[in-house]
Amino acid sequence: MTTSAPTARLGRADGREPVVLHGIGVAPGIVIARALVFDHQEVPFFRIPLLRQEVKPEVARLEKAAELTKNQLEVVKARTVDALGEDHGYIVDAQILMLDDPLLIGRVEQVIREQRVNAEWAVKVTLEELASVFDRIQDNYFRARRGDIFDVAGRLVRNIAGAPNRSLGKLEKDYILLSENVRPSDTAQLDWEHTAGLAMEVGSRTYHTAIIARSLGIPCVVGVRGLMKKVDHGAPLILDGSEGIIVLNPDRATLREYRAKRRREKVVGQKLEHLRDLPAETTDGFKIVLQANIEYPEECAAAEKNGAQGIGLFRSEWFLTRTRGAFPSEEEQYVVYRRLAERMKPWSVIVRAFDLSAEQLGDSASESEPNPALGLRAVRLLLRHRTLFKEQLRALWRARVHGNIKVMFPMVSGVGEFRDAMSVVEEAKQELRRDGLEFAGELPCGVTLEVPSAAAIADLLAKEAAFFSIGTNDLIQYLLGVDRGNDRVSYLYEPLHPAVLRTLRFVIDSAHEGGIKVGMCGEMAADPLLIALLVGFGLDELSMNAVSIPTVKNLIRRLSASEARAITEEALRLATVKEVSAFLGEELRKLTPAKH
């Protein structure tokens, strides 16, 4: 289908005033274009009671629709791979697997038989049950996966009802696509060439569509409440994917402002582009390795594009989004780790061992945990499930043959716990030798340093671990006793708190005295205000969102390490967050005078 475009010029239409909508910026950039509203027009649900003799034909109707849905998704997968690359094919693979999952199709059939209702209504009942399960999950990463199930179920219902499949077809010109939810299976049908920007009412940074937008360099804002009610098709828009802002009916002054901002960003981007293959090296020769944090394997493309020297954090929990929440097999893991290692070679790829809660793994202990964040999770949980932990380690040992794979253990609280984890590493090695499988001679094992007790004994851990990676997000909230997700106390979550800075100094110095390298993989690593401070601390590696790498590299290349050390020493003498922030802000203005 070809969608025609309105012909009115951008600017206030029919005397309407500009309206600013706020969301979450998940893919940077500014775009000015008209809105293309994508309404899914879902099939309505009606409850139709069935006679006993009608149940069997209704189940057959469900099975026929499920088979048709699976065939459609195979076509969608082929289009996805063709349009976006092999790395994105797993998104549809996960949905195809859902059609064989008893939690979905099996439960729908059960509802048809037990309640004697039509298949459409049975799908509705099943979705409501699954939604309540996902709503109880505290981890936003896994809660975001409910969209995949609803995507499959929506397609299934349309096939049950015999409704036509929706499609955006081929667009005539560039638009900003607006939708309540651009679902994973929709992405294969989008005309990405003419999708200038993307905005949705739902979604998060880890939503599949957001990841695709980032990898394609398309500005994207998600989580915009009331978007579909406030914006009509053809309305003039400004979308700022960096700030998470959408301006509806912009006036001339606003258009001038954002066009100027877009030109400045383009100039800056062009200046930073030449840094891609240059090292992050200070003016006096101190080098820092800049790496990328990734949620999904396909984000390697963005890492390479922005000049990352490896992957500093691969969140291996990604596997559970691909395998319907089931723990992946050793072979499934090996294939992915090997591809990552080969793609990023010769740079390193640091895989964080599964950082899961008991609830996410289906452990019975989750039923009695009032505070899962401080309960049975991460390395504590893995040590309780040694077989599963060992399968991951075996896959990593094998993948290291093909590249520079490393592993780090999350939530380690002390030397004893680290040694327990290392005993499982040794068991995995002995099993591989027994099974005659090829594996590397060593597997560097580090600590994701994010628990205050581990930070306090960093000098002891440095004698045991191969490296440290400081996870500042959790370390700060545990150290300060602040839940950063709690609006009533989140203002106390302060990366520049003197206690945080002194803890970082001790951890980094302890690592170097122990002869190991230390990196940082939390949000602090990408904050321009903090770069001089982090260089002065002497960190060996910084790992961040890939798009932040050019900016951080540019700042590092303007610094001298000796100046940075002086800045750090002065910051450590200050007593309050306000004083530290003001001091570092002034130093940043000296470093980037053109911007102020």
HELIX and SHEET records of a PDB file:
HELIX    1   1 ARG A   52  LEU A   84  1                                  33    
HELIX    2   2 GLU A   86  HIS A   88  5                                   3    
HELIX    3   3 TYR A   90  MET A   98  1                                   9    
HELIX    4   4 PRO A  102  GLY A  106  3                                   5    
HELIX    5   5 ARG A  107  GLN A  115  1                                   9    
HELIX    6   6 ALA A  119  ARG A  136  1                                  18    
HELIX    7   7 ASN A  140  ARG A  143  1                                   4    
HELIX    8   8 ARG A  146  ALA A  161  1                                  16    
HELIX    9   9 PRO A  184  GLN A  189  5                                   6    
HELIX   10  10 TRP A  192  HIS A  194  5                                   3    
HELIX   11  11 HIS A  208  LEU A  216  1                                   9    
HELIX   12  12 LEU A  227  LYS A  230  1                                   4    
HELIX   13  13 ARG A  252  GLU A  273  1                                  22    
HELIX   14  14 PRO A  297  GLU A  299  5                                   3    
HELIX   15  15 CYS A  300  LYS A  305  1                                   6    
HELIX   16  16 TRP A  318  ARG A  322  1                                   5    
HELIX   17  17 GLU A  330  MET A  344  1                                  15    
HELIX   18  18 ALA A  358  LEU A  361  1                                   4    
HELIX   19  19 SER A  364  SER A  368  5                                   5    
HELIX   20  20 PRO A  372  LEU A  374  5                                   3    
HELIX   21  21 ALA A  378  ARG A  384  1                                   7    
HELIX   22  22 ARG A  386  ALA A  399  1                                  14    
HELIX   23  23 ARG A  400  HIS A  402  5                                   3    
HELIX   24  24 VAL A  415  ASP A  435  1                                  21    
HELIX   25  25 PRO A  452  ALA A  456  1                                   5    
HELIX   26  26 ALA A  458  LEU A  461  1                                   4    
HELIX   27  27 THR A  472  LEU A  480  1                                   9    
HELIX   28  28 SER A  490  LEU A  492  5                                   3    
HELIX   29  29 PRO A  498  GLU A  513  1                                  16    
HELIX   30  30 GLU A  523  ALA A  526  5                                   4    
HELIX   31  31 PRO A  528  LEU A  530  5                                   3    
HELIX   32  32 ILE A  531  PHE A  537  1                                   7    
HELIX   33  33 ALA A  546  SER A  548  5                                   3    
HELIX   34  34 ILE A  549  ARG A  558  1                                  10    
HELIX   35  35 ALA A  561  ARG A  573  1                                  13    
HELIX   36  36 VAL A  577  LEU A  591  1                                  15    
HELIX   37  37 PRO A  593  LYS A  595  5                                   3    
SHEET    1   A 2 THR A   2  THR A   3  0                                        
SHEET    2   A 2 LYS A 170  LEU A 171  1                                        
SHEET    1   B 8 VAL A  19  HIS A  22  0                                        
SHEET    2   B 8 ILE A 245  LEU A 248 -1                                        
SHEET    3   B 8 PRO A 236  ASP A 240 -1                                        
SHEET    4   B 8 ILE A  30  PHE A  38 -1                                        
SHEET    5   B 8 TYR A 175  SER A 179  1                                        
SHEET    6   B 8 THR A 195  MET A 200  1                                        
SHEET    7   B 8 CYS A 220  VAL A 222  1                                        
SHEET    8   B 8 ILE A  24  ALA A  27 -1                                        
SHEET    1   C 9 ALA A 280  GLU A 281  0                                        
SHEET    2   C 9 LYS A 287  ILE A 294 -1                                        
SHEET    3   C 9 ILE A 311  ARG A 315  1                                        
SHEET    4   C 9 SER A 348  ARG A 352  1                                        
SHEET    5   C 9 ASN A 404  PRO A 410  1                                        
SHEET    6   C 9 CYS A 445  LEU A 449  1                                        
SHEET    7   C 9 PHE A 467  ILE A 470  1                                        
SHEET    8   C 9 LYS A 517  MET A 520  1                                        
SHEET    9   C 9 GLU A 541  MET A 544  1                                        
END                                                                             
